Amino acid sequence: MLKLGVIGTNWISDQFVQAAIESGQYQLTAVYSRKEATARKFGEKYGEAVTYWTDLEQFLTAADLTVVYIASPNSLHYPQAKAAILKGHHVIVEKPAFSNPTEMADIITCANEKRVFYFEAARNLHEKAFDTIADFLPVKDHILGANFTYMKYSSRYDAVLNGEEPNIFSPHFSGGSLQDLGIYPLYAALGWFGMPNEVHYFARRIDTGVDGLGTIILRYDLFDVTIQQGKIADSFLPSEIYLEDGTLILSGINAFEFAEYYDRGSGSRKELPIVIQDNPMVEEAEAFAKIIRHPSDRELGVQYEEWVELSRNVNEVIYRLRKQAGVVFDADLDQSTENEEKHESI
């Protein structure tokens, strides 16, 4: 069993722990929270063997851990992941993993140096349906374009309208729609089509300074991908990929429940074999465990490096899009100051 520690006690942490246990590969052994009562409320349903910690250093040093799952506010992912890696633990970082490419590069370097694995928990990438769709797609010469949509109103936007600044909409905590929902269609586009030649973002910024929604255009050699994403409105549109001889229709881009191909020539429709999991995070939990358990397997090693490179590329694209929208995080300023100090010391 992989000994699992958790940082962050929200609903997504609960869903991942349930998925991890269902996979049969993990045992929850420790929970970290700033308040012990919060940690206990989260972990008590998973058995008496779980330990609770309010000091991060003690959690990483004294708790019985193999891998740490991190689902704290976005801006805390980097320092917490680095601290865990330096203690020799594998890390699973909830999306978006890090605020900018500087943080991403440092984590990848540290993980390689400490010979541990870093995973970004981009759920849709690890669904078997993702590969089913990838296998169905023709070579890029026969793709005409795509339109991906993921727009869902967040109840926490009500707080913004009341003059508040919840973490998910705060530049201090690396928030915004692009970081939260936009990452799913970006993972799909880059996972299926590769790194684009150009990226463009037409964003609507909200009062807190981050993006509430926006339209993204990814330009490839022969086609474009248009992405509509946001957290201050709802969309009920499917996602589509346009091919020379028909259209692939997807029920969603954050999770794949249904995929159907419309053949223009015959007018027929063919449903792709998509299997829906009760807990959509089970497949990623299984995928991560397989890599951790077989560190010397060459084929799995290649797959892991592909995941890391894709994570790096998605992070780079998000950063470019954010810059175009004029969205600046505290984490960007922190890195800029740190780089300046390093330069002055040389």
C-alpha positions in Angstrom: 0.0 0.0 0.0 1.2 3.5 -0.8 1.0 5.6 2.4 -1.0 8.7 1.4 -0.9 12.1 3.1 -3.3 14.9 2.3 -2.9 18.7 2.4 -6.2 20.4 1.9 -9.5 19.2 3.3 -12.1 20.4 0.7 -14.5 18.3 -1.4 -12.0 17.5 -4.1 -9.5 16.0 -1.5 -12.3 13.8 -0.2 -13.1 12.6 -3.7 -9.5 11.8 -4.4 -9.0 9.9 -1.2 -12.2 7.9 -1.9 -10.8 7.2 -5.4 -7.4 6.2 -4.0 -8.9 3.8 -1.5 -11.2 2.3 -4.2 -8.2 1.7 -6.4 -6.8 -0.6 -3.8 -3.4 1.0 -4.1 -3.4 3.6 -1.2 -4.0 3.9 2.5 -4.7 7.3 4.0 -2.2 7.7 6.9 -2.0 11.5 7.6 -4.0 14.7 7.1 -2.5 18.2 7.4 -4.6 21.3 8.2 -4.1 24.5 10.0 -6.7 23.4 12.5 -6.7 20.0 14.1 -10.5 19.9 14.3 -10.7 20.4 10.5 -8.2 17.6 9.8 -10.1 15.2 12.2 -13.5 16.0 10.6 -12.0 15.2 7.2 -10.1 12.0 8.2 -12.0 10.2 10.9 -14.3 8.5 8.4 -11.2 6.8 7.0 -10.3 4.9 10.1 -8.5 5.2 13.4 -5.0 4.8 11.9 -5.0 8.3 10.4 -2.8 10.9 12.1 -3.5 14.6 12.2 -1.0 17.5 11.9 -1.1 21.2 12.1 2.6 21.8 11.6 3.7 21.2 7.9 7.3 20.4 8.8 6.2 17.8 11.3 3.7 16.4 8.9 6.3 15.9 6.2 9.0 14.6 8.6 7.2 12.5 11.2 4.1 11.2 9.4 4.2 7.8 7.7 4.1 8.9 4.0 4.9 7.7 0.5 3.0 10.2 -1.5 1.4 13.6 -0.7 -1.7 14.8 -2.4 -1.9 18.6 -2.4 -5.3 20.4 -2.8 -4.7 23.7 -0.9 -5.3 27.1 -2.5 -3.4 27.4 -5.8 -0.7 29.8 -4.5 0.4 27.3 -1.8 0.9 24.4 -4.2 4.5 25.3 -5.0 6.0 25.8 -1.5 4.1 22.8 -0.1 5.1 20.6 -3.1 8.7 21.6 -2.9 8.8 21.0 0.9 7.4 17.5 0.4 9.8 16.7 -2.5 12.8 17.8 -0.5 11.7 15.3 2.2 11.7 12.5 -0.4 8.0 12.2 -1.0 6.2 11.8 -4.3 3.6 14.5 -4.9 0.3 14.7 -6.6 -0.7 18.3 -7.0 -4.3 19.2 -7.8 -4.7 21.3 -11.0 -3.6 23.9 -11.6 -0.3 22.6 -10.2 1.7 25.9 -10.1 1.3 29.6 -10.7 3.9 30.1 -13.4 6.7 28.4 -15.5 9.4 29.4 -12.9 7.7 27.4 -10.2 7.0 24.5 -12.6 10.6 24.3 -13.7 11.9 24.3 -10.1 9.6 21.5 -9.0 10.5 19.3 -12.0 14.2 19.9 -11.3 13.8 19.1 -7.6 11.8 16.0 -8.2 14.4 14.7 -10.6 17.2 15.5 -8.2 15.4 13.7 -5.3 14.3 10.8 -7.6 10.7 11.2 -6.8 7.6 11.6 -9.0 5.6 14.8 -9.6 2.0 14.4 -11.0 -0.5 17.1 -11.9 -4.0 15.8 -11.1 -5.6 16.8 -14.4 -8.3 14.2 -14.2 -9.5 14.2 -17.8 -6.0 13.3 -19.1 -6.1 10.0 -17.2 -9.6 8.9 -18.1 -9.5 5.9 -20.4 -11.9 7.8 -22.6 -9.1 10.4 -23.3 -7.1 7.7 -25.1 -10.1 6.3 -26.8 -10.7 9.6 -28.4 -7.0 10.1 -29.2 -7.0 6.7 -31.0 -10.1 7.6 -33.0 -8.7 10.9 -34.3 -7.0 10.9 -37.7 -3.6 12.5 -38.4 -3.5 16.2 -38.1 -3.7 16.7 -41.9 -7.3 15.6 -41.7 -8.4 17.8 -38.8 -10.1 21.1 -39.7 -10.5 22.5 -36.2 -12.2 22.2 -32.8 -14.4 24.0 -30.4 -14.2 23.2 -26.7 -16.5 24.6 -24.1 -16.4 24.5 -20.3 -18.3 27.3 -18.5 -19.9 26.8 -15.1 -21.1 29.5 -12.8 -19.4 29.5 -9.4 -21.4 30.2 -6.3 -18.4 32.0 -4.9 -18.8 34.7 -7.6 -21.7 35.8 -5.5 -19.2 36.9 -2.9 -17.3 38.9 -5.4 -20.5 40.7 -6.4 -20.8 41.5 -2.7 -17.4 43.1 -2.6 -15.5 40.1 -1.2 -12.5 38.2 -2.6 -12.7 34.4 -2.3 -9.5 32.5 -2.9 -10.7 31.1 -6.3 -11.1 34.6 -7.6 -8.1 36.2 -6.0 -4.8 37.1 -7.6 -3.2 36.7 -4.1 -4.1 33.0 -4.3 -3.5 32.5 -8.1 -7.2 32.3 -8.9 -9.4 33.0 -12.0 -11.3 31.0 -14.5 -8.4 30.1 -16.7 -6.6 28.5 -13.8 -9.6 26.5 -12.6 -11.9 25.5 -15.5 -9.8 26.6 -18.5 -7.1 24.0 -17.7 -9.4 21.1 -18.8 -9.9 22.1 -22.4 -6.2 23.1 -22.6 -5.1 19.7 -21.4 -7.4 18.2 -24.0 -6.1 20.4 -26.9 -2.4 20.0 -26.0 -2.8 16.3 -25.2 -4.4 15.5 -28.5 -2.9 18.1 -30.9 0.4 19.1 -29.3 1.8 22.6 -28.5 0.2 25.3 -30.6 2.2 27.8 -32.6 0.3 30.8 -31.3 -2.1 31.5 -28.4 -4.6 34.3 -28.0 -6.9 35.1 -25.1 -9.9 37.5 -25.1 -10.8 37.7 -21.4 -13.3 39.4 -19.2 -11.6 40.5 -16.0 -13.7 40.9 -12.8 -13.3 43.4 -10.0 -10.7 41.3 -8.1 -8.3 41.5 -11.1 -8.5 38.0 -12.4 -10.4 36.6 -15.4 -14.0 35.5 -15.0 -14.4 34.1 -18.4 -12.9 34.3 -21.8 -12.3 32.9 -25.3 -9.0 31.3 -26.2 -7.7 30.6 -29.7 -4.9 28.1 -30.2 -3.3 28.3 -33.7 -1.8 25.2 -35.2 -0.2 24.7 -38.7 -3.4 23.7 -40.4 -6.3 24.4 -38.0 -7.4 26.4 -34.9 -8.9 25.3 -31.6 -11.4 27.7 -30.0 -12.0 27.4 -26.3 -14.8 29.1 -24.3 -14.3 28.8 -20.6 -15.5 30.7 -17.5 -16.8 30.7 -13.9 -19.2 33.6 -14.0 -21.7 32.2 -16.5 -23.1 28.8 -17.6 -22.8 27.1 -21.0 -24.6 24.0 -22.1 -22.8 23.5 -25.4 -21.0 20.3 -26.3 -17.4 20.2 -27.5 -16.7 19.3 -31.1 -13.7 18.3 -33.3 -14.2 18.9 -37.0 -12.7 16.4 -39.4 -12.6 16.3 -43.2 -15.4 13.7 -43.4 -17.4 14.5 -40.3 -17.6 15.8 -36.7 -16.7 14.2 -33.4 -19.2 15.4 -30.7 -18.2 15.2 -27.0 -20.6 15.6 -24.1 -18.0 17.6 -22.2 -14.3 18.3 -22.1 -13.6 18.1 -18.4 -15.1 14.6 -18.2 -16.0 12.3 -21.0 -19.4 10.7 -20.6 -20.4 10.4 -24.2 -18.6 10.7 -27.6 -20.3 10.3 -31.0 -19.0 10.6 -34.6 -21.2 12.0 -37.3 -20.2 10.8 -40.7 -21.1 13.4 -43.3 -21.1 11.1 -46.3 -23.5 8.5 -44.9 -25.3 10.7 -42.5 -24.8 8.0 -39.9 -23.7 8.4 -36.2 -21.4 6.1 -34.4 -21.0 6.1 -30.6 -17.5 5.6 -29.2 -17.1 3.0 -26.4 -16.9 5.3 -23.3 -17.0 3.7 -19.9 -18.2 6.0 -17.1 -16.7 5.6 -13.6 -18.7 6.3 -10.5 -15.8 8.2 -9.1 -14.0 9.9 -12.1 -10.7 10.2 -10.1 -10.2 6.4 -9.7 -8.4 6.2 -13.1 -5.9 8.9 -12.3 -5.2 7.4 -8.8 -4.5 4.0 -10.5 -2.3 5.7 -13.1 -0.2 7.5 -10.5 0.2 4.4 -8.3 1.4 2.3 -11.3 4.2 4.8 -12.0 5.2 5.0 -8.3 5.3 1.2 -7.9 7.3 0.6 -11.0 10.1 3.3 -11.1 12.4 1.2 -13.3 9.9 0.3 -16.0 11.1 2.0 -19.2 7.7 2.1 -20.9 6.1 3.7 -17.8 9.1 6.0 -17.6 8.4 7.3 -21.1 4.8 7.8 -20.2 5.7 9.7 -17.1 8.0 12.0 -19.0 5.2 12.7 -21.5 2.9 13.7 -18.6 5.5 16.0 -17.1 6.2 17.7 -20.4 2.4 18.1 -21.1 2.0 19.6 -17.6 4.9 22.0 -18.3 3.4 23.0 -21.7 -0.1 23.6 -20.3 1.4 25.7 -17.6 3.4 27.7 -20.1 0.3 28.3 -22.3 -1.8 29.4 -19.3 1.0 31.9 -18.3 1.1 33.4 -21.8 -2.7 33.7 -21.9 -2.7 35.3 -18.5 -0.1 37.9 -19.6 -2.3 38.8 -22.6 -5.2 39.4 -20.2 -3.2 41.5 -17.8 -3.7 39.1 -14.9 -0.8 39.2 -12.5 -0.5 37.0 -9.4 1.4 37.6 -6.2 3.4 34.5 -7.1 4.6 36.2 -10.3 5.9 39.2 -8.3 7.5 36.9 -5.7 9.4 35.1 -8.4 10.5 38.3 -10.1 11.8 39.6 -6.8 13.7 36.4 -6.1 15.3 36.4 -9.6 16.4 40.0 -9.1 18.0 39.1 -5.8 19.8 36.2 -7.4 21.0 38.4 -10.2 22.3 41.1 -7.7 24.2 38.5 -5.7 26.1 37.2 -8.8 
